[in-house]
Amino acid sequence: MDPGDGPRRDRRPLRATRLLPGLDDEDVNVQLEDNVLTISGERKTQHETQQEGYYRLERAFGGLSRSLTLPEGVDPDWVQAHFDRGVLEIRIPKPEQKKPRQVQISLGDRPKQQDTIETAANPDAPTP
């Protein structure tokens, strides 16, 4: 069995990395709503060349949007985003594992404690 198989039990946050070359931080938007993380942005470029006899202006633009559904239980207040030189990294804390809850069992009309006392007093008695 490969050690990487199975669930990981560490507490390191989940990371999502997106390469966004040519974009500035003000061109990128990260939004979290109803457990859906959306990364959007718009790229605008303009190249202008002017020489004797001609003038050239090139403009290009385009939008991008990606959405990712986060696991249930992620606290949106702890999601962090960092943008540096065209690389967006989002850190998402792992949700808390739900722990099973112990449920008290009652036996008919008799309290469980009373049944335990009778069985302890007479170990040969048949169990109900």
C-alpha positions as CSV (number, residue, x, y, z in Angstrom):
1,M,0.0,0.0,0.0
2,D,1.3,3.4,-0.9
3,P,1.7,5.7,2.1
4,G,-0.2,8.4,0.1
5,D,-3.3,6.3,-0.1
6,G,-6.3,7.0,2.2
7,P,-7.5,10.1,4.0
8,R,-4.9,12.5,5.3
9,R,-5.2,13.4,8.9
10,D,-3.1,16.5,9.0
11,R,-4.5,20.0,9.6
12,R,-2.7,21.8,6.8
13,P,-5.1,24.0,4.8
14,L,-6.2,23.0,1.3
15,R,-4.5,25.1,-1.4
16,A,-5.8,26.2,-4.8
17,T,-3.3,27.8,-7.2
18,R,-4.2,29.6,-10.4
19,L,-1.7,31.1,-12.9
20,L,-2.9,34.4,-14.1
21,P,0.0,35.9,-16.2
22,G,-0.4,39.5,-17.3
23,L,-3.0,40.3,-14.7
24,D,-2.5,42.8,-11.8
25,D,-4.1,42.3,-8.4
26,E,-6.8,44.9,-9.2
27,D,-7.8,42.8,-12.2
28,V,-8.6,39.7,-10.1
29,N,-11.6,39.1,-8.0
30,V,-12.1,36.2,-5.5
31,Q,-15.6,35.7,-4.1
32,L,-17.0,33.0,-1.7
33,E,-20.8,32.5,-1.6
34,D,-22.7,29.4,-0.5
35,N,-19.6,27.2,-0.4
36,V,-18.7,28.1,-4.0
37,L,-15.4,29.9,-4.5
38,T,-15.3,31.9,-7.7
39,I,-12.1,33.4,-9.2
40,S,-12.7,36.0,-11.9
41,G,-10.7,38.5,-13.8
42,E,-10.4,40.6,-16.9
43,R,-7.3,41.0,-19.0
44,K,-6.8,44.2,-21.0
45,T,-3.8,45.0,-23.1
46,Q,-3.0,47.7,-25.5
47,H,0.1,48.0,-27.8
48,E,0.7,51.2,-29.7
49,T,3.3,51.7,-32.4
50,Q,3.9,55.0,-34.2
51,Q,6.5,55.4,-36.9
52,E,6.8,57.6,-39.9
53,G,4.1,56.7,-42.4
54,Y,1.9,54.6,-40.1
55,Y,0.2,54.3,-36.7
56,R,-0.8,50.9,-35.2
57,L,-2.9,50.4,-32.1
58,E,-3.7,46.8,-30.9
59,R,-6.2,46.2,-28.1
60,A,-7.0,42.8,-26.6
61,F,-9.3,41.9,-23.8
62,G,-10.9,38.9,-22.3
63,G,-12.6,37.7,-19.1
64,L,-12.0,34.6,-17.1
65,S,-14.1,32.9,-14.4
66,R,-13.6,29.6,-12.6
67,S,-15.7,28.2,-9.8
68,L,-14.9,25.6,-7.2
69,T,-17.3,24.0,-4.7
70,L,-15.8,23.8,-1.3
71,P,-16.4,20.9,1.2
72,E,-19.2,21.3,3.7
73,G,-18.2,22.9,6.9
74,V,-15.5,25.3,5.6
75,D,-15.5,28.5,7.6
76,P,-15.5,31.4,5.0
77,D,-13.9,33.8,7.5
78,W,-10.7,31.8,7.4
79,V,-10.3,31.6,3.6
80,Q,-7.2,33.6,2.5
81,A,-6.0,34.7,-1.0
82,H,-2.5,35.9,-2.0
83,F,-1.5,37.2,-5.4
84,D,2.1,37.7,-6.4
85,R,3.5,38.1,-9.9
86,G,0.7,36.4,-11.8
87,V,0.2,33.6,-9.3
88,L,-2.9,33.4,-7.2
89,E,-2.9,31.1,-4.2
90,I,-5.9,30.5,-2.1
91,R,-5.7,28.8,1.3
92,I,-8.8,27.0,2.5
93,P,-8.9,25.6,6.1
94,K,-10.0,22.0,6.3
95,P,-13.5,21.6,7.7
96,E,-13.8,20.1,11.1
97,Q,-14.6,16.3,11.0
98,K,-18.0,15.5,12.3
99,K,-17.7,13.3,15.4
100,P,-20.3,10.6,16.2
101,R,-22.5,11.4,19.1
102,Q,-23.2,8.8,21.7
103,V,-27.0,8.1,22.2
104,Q,-28.3,6.8,25.5
105,I,-30.4,3.6,25.1
106,S,-33.3,2.9,27.3
107,L,-34.8,-0.6,27.8
108,G,-38.6,-0.6,27.7
109,D,-40.0,0.8,31.0
110,R,-37.1,-0.2,33.1
111,P,-34.2,2.2,33.6
112,K,-30.9,0.8,32.2
113,Q,-29.2,1.2,35.6
114,Q,-31.7,-1.1,37.3
115,D,-31.2,-3.8,34.6
116,T,-27.4,-3.7,35.2
117,I,-27.9,-4.1,38.9
118,E,-30.1,-7.3,38.5
119,T,-27.6,-8.8,36.1
120,A,-24.7,-8.1,38.4
121,A,-26.5,-9.6,41.4
122,N,-27.3,-12.9,39.6
123,P,-24.7,-13.6,36.8
124,D,-26.5,-16.9,35.9
125,A,-29.8,-15.1,35.2
126,P,-30.9,-15.2,31.5
127,T,-30.4,-11.9,29.7
128,P,-33.6,-10.3,28.3
